[in-house]
Amino acid sequence: MRTTPGAGLGAMIRVWRDRLPPSAAALPVGRARRAVGLRREELAELAGVSVDYIVRLEQGRATTPSASVVASLARALQLSTAERDHLYRLARLAPPADGAVSDHIPPGVQRVLARLGDVVVAVFAADWRLVWWNRSWAALLGDPSSSSPQLRNFARDRFPIGAGPARLALWPVTERDRDAIDAAVVSDLRRATGRFPHDLRLAELIRVLSTGNQRFAELWATGTVAAHRENHKTIEHPSVGPVTVDCDVLTDGDSELKIVIMSAVPDSADETKLRLAATAGPPVTTDSSPTRR
């Protein structure tokens, strides 16, 4: 019997979907649940694609997913680096090269993120591209899914090209020392260029910001190298009012993933507002309907 083109891709997606328990992805487990692993609907939601597309992939009717879709599937399925590379090859794509900025979140980190519950948390790549966020992050800052992946970048938000609005935070955000944070982000990007000197995506980001934003160009010219670790923000949330949070940045290993966690002072009014925002979920906006990822 002839093998349907793409059947290998679809079969592996199904195997990986079946092996991942919903609890590992911080999804609820109902009593009437028959599937051991993720349902197609759950994988679609986590990867930010349609259920129909997952069906077509698994049935071998879709055989050439884009690199961004493959990266999203690898994250949603919590694949190891070797498994991620195999998924790229099955999709007839070259795996990310060694020494390149990676959007891949290792399974161990995925499990830690799942155990954080309602904590406001997101993950950024070494070039400050947003690659993952949880429901609490979307509830506090607004769901960024309506923006294309390449525009979900913290550095682009801080140093906009032209007069476009911020894309990662849909509500106004103020900071105690904006100048210091600007300098820290630029210094962190320069550090990333030393870690990933041949990465084209990072190089293009630096080129665009250097030529399109004077403030970035001035800070880049200082040559400072450092890491961005913490700051304080006040988010003007449309439902619960202003929420002041501490923002801490943790870095994961050689890939330089940045795990950003926002928290409020225990037993404070801000902590209560955080909980209310998380319970309510992302407020409805006039943008196109977003997905979780």
N, C-alpha and C positions, 0 to 999 in steps of 0.2 A: 504494500500500500504506500502511495506517495505521501510524503510529509507535507502538510500545508505550510507555505512560507510563513514564518513567524510563530509556528507552533511551539518551538523551543522557548521563545520569549514568553508566550502566554502560559505555558506549562510551569515555568519557573515562578512567574508572578503568583500563580495559584498555589504552588507549594509554599512559597514564602508567606503568602497571606494566611494559609491554613495553619502555619506553625506559630503565628504571633497571637498570643492571647490578648483580648481587648484590655485587660488590666494593665498590660505593659505599655499600652498607648493611652492610659488614663481615661479609658472609656468605660461606661457602666456595664455591668454584666447582669442581665435580667434572668429571672428564674426559667422563663420559657425558651431560653436561648438554646438552639440546637447546634449551631456552628461552634466548633472548638476555637477556631482562629477568628480573624476579622471577616466581617461581611463585606461584600463588594461596596455597599453604600458607605461603610466606615472607611475603607481604604480610599474611596473617591473623595470623601470629605477631608481626610488627613492629607492627601496629596494635592488637593485643590483642582481636581479634574471632575468630569461628569461620570456618573455611574455607567452611562452608555459606553463611554470610552473604555472604562475598565472591562466591560463585557466584551467589547470588540478586541481588546488586547488579548484577553484570555482565550477567546475563540479563534485567534489568529487572523481576524479580519482587519486589524490595524497592526501594521508591522514596522512602521518607521516613526516612533515617537521622537519628539524633539529632545535635545540635551537637557533642557530645563524640566521637561516632564519626567525624564529618566532620573534626574537628580531628586525631584520631589518624591517619586516612587521609592527610591533608595532610602530616603529619610523616613518616609511613612512606614516602610517595611522593616526599618532598623537593621539594614544590611551591614555586614562587615565590609571593610575596604575591598577585600578580594571578591566578595559577592557583588558589591557595587560595580566593580570593574567588569565582572562577568555579565551583569545586566546591561552595561553599556555595549559590550561586544555583541550580545544577542540582539540589541537594537541597531546593530551595524554602525555604531559610533565609537570613536576612539575614547578610551577611559581618560579621565583627567591625568595630565602628566605629573610626574614627580616634580616637586618644587613649585607647583602651581598653587594659588589660593584655592582652598577647598571649601565647598558648601556642605560637605558630608558630616553628619553628626554620628559618632560611633554609638553602637548599641548600649554600651555602659552609660554614656552620657544621657542617651534617651531614657534609660530606666531611672536615672537620678531625676531628670526633669519631670517624669511622670509622677514621681513620689513627692514632688513639691506641692501638689494639690492646688490650692487657690492662690499661691504666691504669684505675684506679677513677675513674669520672666520671659525673656526672649533670647535668641541666639543670633549673633552676627558673625560673618566670616572675617578674615583678617583685614579685608578692605572695607569693613563696616557695612557690607550688604546684609540686610535682614534676611535670614534663611528659615527661621522658625519662631513662632510665638504661641502662647497659650491663650485660652479664653479670657483670663483675667487681664492680660496685657491689652487685648482688643477692647475689653470693657473699660479700662482706665484711659487709654489713649485714642481709641477709635481703631476699627479694623482696617489695616493697610492693604487688604487683598485687592481692592479696586485699582491699585497702582501696579504697573508692570514690575517684574522682579528687578530689572536693572535700575529702576528708580527708587526701590526700597533701600535707600542707602543713607545712613546717618550723616556721613560727610557731605553728601549732596544737600541734605536738609539744612545743615549748618552753614554751608557756603553755596547758596542757590545761584543758578545761572539765569539771569533775567529776573522777572518779577513773579515767578510762579509760587504758589502756596506750598507750605510744608506738606509732605506726603506721608510721613510716618506718624505724626501726631496730628489728629484732626481737630483737637481743641488747643487753645492757646497755652503755651508753656513758658514759665519764667524761671530764671536760675539766679543763684546768689552771686556768681562770678562768671559771667558769660565769657569775658575775655580769656580767663584762665582755662576754661573748658575748650574754647576754640583752639588755643595753643596746644592743649593736651591732645586733641584729636589729630591735629596736623603732625605733631611729633610722633604720635602712634603710627600714622600712615607712613612716615619716613622710616620708622623702625620696620614696618612691614616690607618696604622695598628692599631692605637688607636681607630679610628672611626669604623673600620671594622675588629675586632680582629679574627673573625672566618671565614673570606673569604678565600676560598681555592685558588682562582685564584691569589689574591694578595700575599698570602703566597708563592705560587710557583714562582711568579716573583721575590720576594725577595731572595728566595733560589737560583734560577738560577743565578741571578746577583751577589750575594755574593760569590758564589763558582766559577763563571766563569769570573769575571772581578775584577782585583785587586784594581783598582781605586775606584770602587763602594764599595768594602769591607772596604777599608780604611775610606771612608767617612761615611759609615754606622756605623763603630765602634766608631765614635765621639759621637753618641747619640743625635745629634742636632735635634730639632723639630721646624719646621717653614713651611711657605707656600710660594710657588713660585708665584710671582705677576707680574713681568715685566722684560724685557730685550730689547736689541737692536741687530738686525741682518742685515747682508748684504747678499742678495741672488744673486748669479751669474746666472742670467736668460739667457738662450741660445738665446733668441730673442731680448730682450730689453737691455741687459747688466746688470751691478750691480745695485741692488735696495736696499737701506737702509731703514729699517722700524723699528718702535717701536712696540714691542710685549707685549700686556697687557693681563693678565689672570684674568677673573672674575669667581667667584664660585657661583654655584646655590644651595642654601639650604642644606637640610640634605643629599641629594644624593652625594654631593661634586662633581657634574659635573663641569668641567673647560671649560669655554668659552674663547677661545683664539682669540684675534682680532689683526690683523696687519694693521698698518696705517703709512702713510708718512707725513712729515711736509707739511702743506697746501701751495699750489702754488709753490712747489719745483719741481726740475727735477725728484726726486724720485716719487712724486705723479703722475706726467705725465707718468712715466714708469709703475706704478701700473695700471693706466687706460688702457694703451696700452696692457699690458699683459692680463688684464681681457677681453678686447675686442677681442683679438686674440684667447683666450681660451687656453687650455692645449696644448703645443707643441707635435707633433707626436714623439713617441719614438719607439725603436725597441722592447719594451716589448710587451706582449700579450695585445690585445685591452682591455682597462679598461672601467668600468662603473662609474657612478657618485657616487655610494655609495659602 
